[in-house]
Amino acid sequence: MFLVDGYKTYVVAAAIILIGIAEGPLGLDVPGIAVGDDWLAWVMSGLGLGSVRDAIRKLIDAFAGN
């Protein structure tokens, strides 16, 4: 896992965003995932997850003095 060390949350956030876009405006069916008409909530959730993760990393760096 050394290739994505420290970036696993961002990979998950990107996957959530891509699923939301694929199911919503593109109209593709992703097997095993039911987004429904609320695809924009999936996109916003992915963006929020990435933003919160970045804020936590910056907060930890600030307290650690890096």
N, C-alpha and C positions, 0 to 999 in steps of 0.2 A: 504494500500500500504506500510505498514511498513516493510514487508519482503524484498522488492526490493528498499527500500529507498536509493537513491544514486547510484543505479546500473541499472536504467532503460535503459540508453543508451547502456550499455554493453549487456543487454538482447536483445535489438534490433540489435546490431552488430552481436551477436551470431546467431540470427535468419537469418540475411542476409547471413552469411557465410554458415549456414546449408542449406539454400535454394539453394545457388550457387553450393554446393557440391552435393546435391540431384539431381538437374536438370542436372548438367554437367557429371561428371565421373560415377555417379551411374545410370544415365538415368531414374530416377523417375520423374513422372509428378506431380508437385504441382499445384492443382487447383487454377485458378485465377491469376497465375503468369507466364509470358512468358519471360524466360531468353534467349532462343535461343542459338546460338553458343558462346555467349560472357559470359559464366559462370564464367570464371576466373576474369573478371572485377567485378562481384558481390562479389566474395570472397575477392578481393583486396579492394573493397569499404568497406566491413564489417571490415576488418583489419584496414583500415585507420580511420574509424569512431571510433573504440575503442581506437586507438592510439592518435587521436586528443583529445578525451574526457579525457584521462588520462593526457595528457600534459596540458590541461586547468586546471584540478584539481590541478596538481602540481604547476602551475603558481599562482593560487589563494592562495594556501597554503603558497607559498614563500612570496607573498605580505602581507598576513595576519600575518605572523610570526609564523606559526604553525610548 
